[in-house]
Amino acid sequence: MYAGCRYNRGEMTELSVVIPAYDEAARLGPSLRRVVDYLRSRGVDYEVLVVDDGSGDGTAEVARGFAADGVRVLVHAENRGKGAALKTGVLASRGERVLLTDADLSTPIAELAKLEPRLAEAELVLGSRAVAGAEIRERQPIYRETMGKLFNLLIRLVGVRGLRDTQCGFKLLDGGAARAIFAQMTVDGFAYDVEMVCLARRLGYRVVEVGVVWSNSAASKVDPIRSSLAMIRDVLLLRLRMARRRGSP
């Protein structure tokens, strides 16, 4: 363990970092080292929760190698989806603040400093690639950018308006709000972001966007066809559930 490393062993901590991981053994080690080194340099009490979502490549073993640095590992017996992995991690978290970030660190962990001040005005702070201050250092292939724009149009069907980018994987939440929101989450896949925003607003929480640095990962787990169709299905089912809820007595 690093001298001076202030990860938390008790019931509550200042910051929980939740990282969903599926077959990320090759990238996870360097990412965790960057996360741990950054948090240690900040001097905050923290925990890092890696949720191994049914990996078959030793992802959990890589994460367990960082146990002395405050990394906890939660394991799904089978692959359930990014939303399900984040729900497991958030509900197990103990932080006053909860950061969601991807295993590839497409948004550098240091961008956390941009999001933190906004928690004073909103319980959910979305890292965004589409508002002032955003910097895209490596773009997605054109077909993925086009699909992303079409998906943003689709999510307006469920009433998610006033936001430019819900799909960036870098998000900071008030800890209590995070656990209240994720306790009601039902979407297991990549469209979890849409339900999270809808639930946050329904529960009376405020949502803001902050521009962040982001780089496309060539090894993304988002399949351009299957993942996109699954996201569309989940959004349409979410819209149906919301309509039924509004129609309930």
Backbone torsions as a table, in degrees:
resi	resn	phi	psi	omega
1	MET	NA	139.3	177.9
2	TYR	-63.0	143.1	171.6
3	ALA	-64.5	132.2	177.4
4	GLY	83.3	0.2	179.3
5	CYS	-68.1	124.0	-171.6
6	ARG	-107.7	50.8	174.2
7	TYR	-79.1	153.9	-170.4
8	ASN	-94.7	133.2	177.1
9	ARG	-104.0	-6.5	-172.4
10	GLY	-95.7	-156.3	-173.9
11	GLU	-76.9	-40.2	-178.1
12	MET	-125.0	156.1	178.8
13	THR	-144.7	167.6	-178.5
14	GLU	-71.0	-41.8	-172.1
15	LEU	-140.6	130.4	169.9
16	SER	-109.4	132.2	174.5
17	VAL	-110.8	119.2	-177.0
18	VAL	-108.1	124.4	-177.4
19	ILE	-124.4	110.3	173.4
20	PRO	-77.3	140.8	-175.9
21	ALA	-144.2	126.6	175.8
22	TYR	-131.0	113.7	-177.1
23	ASP	51.6	54.4	-176.9
24	GLU	-114.4	24.0	-176.2
25	ALA	-58.7	-35.2	-176.6
26	ALA	-71.7	-34.0	-174.6
27	ARG	-101.3	-20.7	-168.7
28	LEU	-67.2	-39.9	-177.8
29	GLY	-57.8	-54.7	177.9
30	PRO	-60.6	-35.9	179.2
31	SER	-66.2	-44.3	179.1
32	LEU	-64.3	-37.0	177.7
33	ARG	-61.6	-42.6	179.2
34	ARG	-65.4	-41.3	179.8
35	VAL	-63.2	-49.9	-177.8
36	VAL	-63.2	-44.6	-179.3
37	ASP	-62.2	-40.6	179.9
38	TYR	-65.8	-48.0	-178.4
39	LEU	-64.1	-38.0	177.1
40	ARG	-62.8	-40.5	-179.7
41	SER	-66.5	-26.5	178.8
42	ARG	-78.7	-21.7	178.5
43	GLY	73.5	26.0	179.5
44	VAL	-98.2	155.0	170.7
45	ASP	-75.0	130.3	-173.6
46	TYR	-147.9	166.5	166.6
47	GLU	-141.7	149.3	174.4
48	VAL	-119.0	124.2	178.9
49	LEU	-111.1	114.9	174.6
50	VAL	-98.5	124.1	178.1
51	VAL	-105.9	107.8	178.0
52	ASP	-80.2	110.2	-173.2
53	ASP	-91.9	63.6	175.9
54	GLY	73.9	33.3	-178.5
55	SER	-67.4	155.7	177.0
56	GLY	-120.5	16.3	-173.0
57	ASP	-123.4	15.2	178.9
58	GLY	88.0	17.4	179.0
59	THR	-54.8	-46.6	-177.6
60	ALA	-61.9	-38.4	-179.2
61	GLU	-65.5	-39.2	176.7
62	VAL	-61.0	-46.1	-178.8
63	ALA	-64.4	-39.4	-179.8
64	ARG	-64.1	-22.2	176.8
65	GLY	-66.3	-12.1	179.3
66	PHE	-107.1	17.4	-177.2
67	ALA	-58.2	-37.0	-179.8
68	ALA	-69.1	-13.4	179.9
69	ASP	-101.9	15.3	175.6
70	GLY	89.8	19.7	179.0
71	VAL	-97.0	125.0	173.4
72	ARG	-104.2	146.7	-178.2
73	VAL	-120.0	127.6	174.7
74	LEU	-117.3	139.0	-170.9
75	VAL	-125.9	129.2	168.3
76	HIS	-90.4	135.7	-179.6
77	ALA	-66.5	-26.8	178.4
78	GLU	-140.6	162.4	-179.0
79	ASN	-70.0	120.4	-176.3
80	ARG	-115.6	-16.3	179.1
81	GLY	117.3	159.1	-176.2
82	LYS	-62.3	-42.5	180.0
83	GLY	-61.0	-42.8	179.1
84	ALA	-64.5	-40.1	179.1
85	ALA	-64.5	-42.7	178.8
86	LEU	-65.6	-38.5	177.7
87	LYS	-60.3	-44.8	178.0
88	THR	-59.2	-45.3	-178.0
89	GLY	-68.2	-44.7	-178.2
90	VAL	-64.7	-43.5	-178.3
91	LEU	-68.6	-20.4	176.1
92	ALA	-91.9	-6.0	-174.8
93	SER	-74.1	158.8	-179.3
94	ARG	-127.7	14.2	-172.7
95	GLY	-84.9	147.7	169.4
96	GLU	-67.6	-26.8	172.8
97	ARG	-128.7	148.5	-179.9
98	VAL	-128.5	122.4	176.3
99	LEU	-104.1	128.6	172.7
100	LEU	-101.6	129.5	179.1
101	THR	-148.7	153.0	-177.1
102	ASP	-83.5	155.5	-177.2
103	ALA	-64.5	-25.2	-179.8
104	ASP	-86.5	-3.4	-178.8
105	LEU	51.2	47.7	175.0
106	SER	-56.1	-34.5	167.8
107	THR	-103.2	121.1	-177.9
108	PRO	-58.1	145.0	-177.3
109	ILE	-59.6	-28.0	-179.5
110	ALA	-66.1	-15.9	176.8
111	GLU	-67.3	-12.2	174.5
112	LEU	-52.0	-37.0	-177.8
113	ALA	-62.2	-26.4	177.7
114	LYS	-74.7	-32.5	-175.5
115	LEU	-82.7	-33.8	-172.1
116	GLU	-55.1	-45.2	-177.7
117	PRO	-62.2	-25.1	-176.1
118	ARG	-76.7	-13.0	176.2
119	LEU	-65.2	-15.6	176.4
120	ALA	-69.1	-21.0	-177.4
121	GLU	-117.8	-9.4	-177.7
122	ALA	-153.8	144.5	179.6
123	GLU	-81.0	-19.7	179.3
124	LEU	-127.8	117.5	-179.0
125	VAL	-114.6	116.5	-177.7
126	LEU	-95.1	124.5	166.2
127	GLY	-66.3	135.6	-172.7
128	SER	-132.3	143.5	175.9
129	ARG	-99.6	7.3	-169.2
130	ALA	-132.0	14.3	177.7
131	VAL	-124.4	172.4	-179.8
132	ALA	-53.8	136.1	-179.9
133	GLY	96.4	-12.5	178.3
134	ALA	-72.0	147.3	178.0
135	GLU	-139.7	109.6	178.5
136	ILE	-94.8	110.3	-174.8
137	ARG	-87.2	-27.9	174.9
138	GLU	-140.2	116.9	-173.4
139	ARG	-80.0	158.7	172.5
140	GLN	-74.2	160.3	170.2
141	PRO	-57.1	151.8	-173.4
142	ILE	-58.8	-35.5	-178.9
143	TYR	-66.6	-33.0	178.8
144	ARG	-74.8	-36.0	176.3
145	GLU	-63.5	-41.5	179.0
146	THR	-64.2	-43.7	178.3
147	MET	-62.6	-37.3	178.8
148	GLY	-64.3	-40.0	178.2
149	LYS	-65.8	-40.5	177.7
150	LEU	-65.1	-37.5	178.9
151	PHE	-66.5	-38.8	178.0
152	ASN	-62.7	-33.7	174.4
153	LEU	-66.9	-41.0	-178.4
154	LEU	-62.8	-40.6	-174.3
155	ILE	-68.4	-15.4	174.5
156	ARG	-66.3	-19.0	177.0
157	LEU	-63.3	-28.3	179.8
158	VAL	-97.6	11.6	173.1
159	GLY	88.8	11.5	178.1
160	VAL	-84.6	90.2	-177.6
161	ARG	-116.9	159.1	177.5
162	GLY	84.6	4.8	178.7
163	LEU	-123.6	142.6	-175.9
164	ARG	-95.2	-28.1	-174.1
165	ASP	-151.5	103.4	177.4
166	THR	-95.2	-8.9	-168.0
167	GLN	-96.5	-6.2	174.5
168	CYS	-62.9	136.3	-173.4
169	GLY	-80.2	6.1	-174.3
170	PHE	-108.4	109.1	-174.3
171	LYS	-141.9	141.8	178.3
172	LEU	-120.8	132.5	-178.2
173	LEU	-130.0	150.1	164.3
174	ASP	-59.1	136.7	-173.5
175	GLY	-60.8	-46.3	179.3
176	GLY	-63.1	-41.7	178.0
177	ALA	-64.9	-41.2	-180.0
178	ALA	-58.0	-47.0	-177.1
179	ARG	-71.1	-32.7	176.4
180	ALA	-67.5	-41.2	-179.9
181	ILE	-67.2	-51.2	-173.7
182	PHE	-70.9	-20.8	175.1
183	ALA	-63.4	-23.7	-179.1
184	GLN	-103.8	1.7	-176.4
185	MET	-70.6	141.4	179.1
186	THR	-124.9	-17.5	-177.0
187	VAL	-83.1	119.7	-177.5
188	ASP	-86.9	-21.8	-171.3
189	GLY	-95.2	-157.3	-174.2
190	PHE	-69.2	-18.7	-179.2
191	ALA	-82.6	11.4	179.6
192	TYR	-55.2	-32.8	-176.6
193	ASP	-56.1	-40.2	-176.9
194	VAL	-65.6	-47.2	178.3
195	GLU	-63.4	-38.8	-179.8
196	MET	-59.2	-45.8	179.5
197	VAL	-66.1	-43.4	179.1
198	CYS	-60.3	-45.1	179.7
199	LEU	-66.4	-40.9	179.6
200	ALA	-57.5	-46.7	-179.4
201	ARG	-68.3	-38.2	179.8
202	ARG	-65.7	-31.5	179.1
203	LEU	-84.4	0.9	176.5
204	GLY	89.1	12.9	178.5
205	TYR	-88.0	150.1	179.2
206	ARG	-91.1	148.7	-177.4
207	VAL	-129.8	129.9	176.5
208	VAL	-133.2	160.4	176.2
209	GLU	-112.0	146.2	176.5
210	VAL	-133.6	129.7	178.3
211	GLY	-66.4	134.3	-178.9
212	VAL	-132.3	164.5	171.6
213	VAL	-74.8	138.8	-179.7
214	TRP	-150.5	141.6	175.7
215	SER	-131.8	135.7	177.7
216	ASN	-65.5	140.9	175.3
217	SER	-103.2	122.1	-179.3
218	ALA	-64.9	-21.3	-178.6
219	ALA	-98.4	26.7	-179.8
220	SER	-56.3	144.1	178.5
221	LYS	-85.9	1.1	-179.3
222	VAL	-82.1	107.4	176.9
223	ASP	-74.1	128.6	-173.1
224	PRO	-61.2	-25.9	-179.7
225	ILE	-101.5	-61.7	-174.6
226	ARG	-63.4	-44.7	-178.5
227	SER	-65.7	-39.1	-179.6
228	SER	-66.0	-43.3	178.0
229	LEU	-63.5	-39.6	178.6
230	ALA	-65.1	-38.3	178.9
231	MET	-65.2	-42.9	178.1
232	ILE	-62.3	-44.2	177.7
233	ARG	-59.0	-46.3	-177.4
234	ASP	-64.8	-38.4	179.3
235	VAL	-66.3	-42.9	179.8
236	LEU	-66.0	-39.4	176.7
237	LEU	-66.6	-36.6	177.3
238	LEU	-63.7	-43.1	178.2
239	ARG	-60.6	-40.4	179.2
240	LEU	-64.6	-43.4	179.1
241	ARG	-64.4	-39.7	178.7
242	MET	-65.5	-39.7	178.4
243	ALA	-63.7	-41.8	178.7
244	ARG	-64.1	-39.1	-179.8
245	ARG	-64.4	-41.4	178.9
246	ARG	-66.7	-28.7	-179.5
247	GLY	-85.8	-6.3	-179.7
248	SER	-73.2	146.2	178.1
249	PRO	-69.3	NA	NA
